[in-house]
Amino acid sequence: MARDMATHFLVTIVDAKEYFEYTPGILRCYVKPKHFDALSFNLHPVIEDRMGCKFIWGEVTQLNDNQTAHIKPMFQEKEEIIDFDYCIIAAGCNFGPFKPKGESLWFPTVHNIGREVSEWKHLDERFIEGRRRHMFEEYAMLKQLQSEKARVMITGAGFIGVEWVTELEHFFHGLDLSIVDMLPRPLGPLPDGAAKYCTRYMDKKGINGIYGTKIADGKVIKVVFNPETKKLDETEIGWDAVGFKDGARPDKDYVCVGVKASNYFMPPKTLSTGGPMGGQWIVMDKTLAVCEVDRDNSDKKARDNFILDSNGKVKRWCADSAGYARVYAVGDCNFGCVMGKGAPGDWPIPPIPKISYPGEEQAVVAARNVEKTDHLIFHNKDEDCFGTKIEISEMHWPWGAGMFATSLGPHDACFVVAANWTKSSGFTVLYGSLSAVQKEFIEHSKVDECSMGFLGRAIWHFVHHTPVHLWGGGPRWGY
């Protein structure tokens, strides 16, 4: 996105860490630390030399509606204020929903507010070496647990939990592993075929699957959906029922459920009052422009909290005098949907999974809208070179948001396509060693693309820049 825009704009990228890492593959780095070299690179040479953009290594502490941003540079005590014509927020999220600031292994602790309460304050993960040292420490701890044949419990049997427990089983054989989830099977939202395949794999490897169960305050609770009340009935069953007899407890537990917002730099009126794990997600309209919510009416349903302008449209935050948006939010930092009345399938944008593909698709739409706005305002153009009227593009539910590649160790995996917001939707189209090779190909080609490698860019460019959309909710002739 930034490279494409650099041909028309002066682009500056701000990041609180000095490196890029490919998050979907980061789990393996804790069980095989040298793998981190294949998933990471320093940002400065790529952004400045290959992309032709400017890079600021620092943290954005405040974004203002007067088109300015407060930035704390890495090696400076005093904050700086820079102005912008357009801003695209792609700040991601955290993955530890029960930690004060969402700290987890899966994403580096880089924000100052998170580092203050970090469980690993002695490591500075804003540096690539600090991130690598964290992986060495976790690896050493896992080796110690392996030598003790310790009991390890993974809470959450979504694709992160399933990937983590199978990585542990492969690289640290001898651990006594359990995986627990409130749902009656692993990979809850995905099709039955994927769940059955992964269940068979974990059973074959001796991983203890505990489903329809939750662990809370040291208690084991059986969870059953009651179709009459449409609520969950909970019954305490004790640790013995899940294989921990005679007072035994897990020696180590990992929580692999949910996501948590980390939009500390945004004003409260731009953040949701609801949503996953306590809300605080950046709200947006169908164009991905940041909007405002009425936080004084928290009793209202989330879809009714938007502030409307004099024309009855959702009020955009930081819009110019003509009403055009100047700030967009893409990827995991935003609310992930545009709510409406009725079931999620009837909403303007149904809930989008917080995975890489839809985030990249949103970035393409936001970048295109910046270009269109610039043509309309500063170039006085209302038609493109083909005589087509220039109109701001709207986001849709991207077809690629239904693709999930779930690793089962380094030699097995399963691949799902066409999943959507409906439970158990989609099709398991590939599994076994071929799927594992497919996931490795995706991983290495994506890292090459992000580092501006020719082969990776050649492979992935048309995924998000197809001139004609034959399926999905996108415009027929592209953006």
C-alpha positions, 0 to 999 in steps of 0.5 A: 500500500505505502509503496503504491502511494509513494508515487503520488504522495510523501508517505511517512510510516510510523512504527513503535518497533524497528522490525517487521514480523509475520504474525501468522507464523510467529508461534513456531518461533517459540519452539524453533527460535531460528525460524524468526530470521525467516519471518522478520526484517528491519524496517528502515532499509526496506521503507526508506530504500526500497519503498521510497517512503520515510520511516519514524521509529516511535510511538504515536501517542495522540491523533487529533482532528486538526490533522496532527499527530503526537509522536514519541521518537525512540531516542528522544524524551520529548514528543514531536507534532507532525501534520498530515493531509491523510492518515491511514491507521493500521495499528493492529491489536493485542492477543491477551484479552485477560492481561491489563494491556493485552500482553501475549507471546503472539505480539511484541510488547511495544507500547509504553502503556503496555511496557509499564505493566509487562510481565517481561519488563527486562526485555525491550521488544521494540528492538528486534534483538529484544524480541529474539531474546524473548523467544530464547527465554520461552524456548529454554523454559519449554525445554525445562518443562519437557525434561520434567514431563510437565502438564501444560494446558492451552485455553482456547481451541480456535486456530491459534490454540490448535496451532500452538498445542500441536507445535508444542507436541511436535517440538517438545514431545513428552509434554502432557498436553491438554486443550480446553474450550467452551464450545463442543469442538475445536475450531468453533466457527469453521466447518465440521470437516476441519474440526474433525480432521484436527480432532483426529490429529490431536487424538492420535498425538495424545493431546487431551481435548476438553470441550464444552468446558471452561476454567474460571477462578481455579474451577472446572465448569461444564458448559451446555447450551440450553435451547429453551432459555437460549443461555449457557447452563454451567455446572462445576464438575471438578478437576478430576473430570478432566484428567487432573486427579489427586489435586494435580493442576497444570504446571503451565497454562497458555491463554489463546482466546480472543483479541484486545484493542490497543488504540490508546492514541485515539480520542474516546469518541472514535472508539466503540462502547462494545465489541470483542473483549471490552470494545475500544475498537475504532469505529468506521463507516463503509468507506473505512473512514473513522467516525464518531460515537455517542459514548454518553449513551452507552445503554444504547445498542452499539449500532445506535451509538453513531452520531449523525450529521445534519444530512442524517449520515454518520458523522466522520471524525477529522473530515474536511470542510467538504465532508471528505474523510482524512483518517481511515482505519484498516485491519485489526484496529477497527471495529470489524463490521458496520452494524445494522438491524437484523442478523449479522448477514443483513448488516452493511458489513457483517463481522470480518475476522481479524486475520491478515487477508481482510486487513490487506483488502481494507488497506487497498480500499483506504489507499484508493479512497485517499487517491480519489479524494485527492483528485476530487479536492486538489486536482478538481477532477470528477472523472478518471482517464476512462471518463468514469465518475470518481466516487469514494469506494466502499468496503465489503465483506471480502471473500478471502476473509473466509480462508483459514490455513491451520497448522498441525505442526510442521508437516500437517495442516488443513485449509478452509475456504468460503467460511463467513459469519455463519457458524460452521460455514465453508469447505475444507479443501486441502489437508495433510502435507500438501496443506502444510507446504501451502502454508509455508509457501504463503508464509515465505512469499508474504514475507518476501512481498512485505520486504519488497522482494520481486517474487513475492510482489509478483505473486501477491499483487493481483490478489488485492488488485484484480481489475475484475471481481468475479466473486465476493462483494467487491465492485465488478470492475475493481476499485 
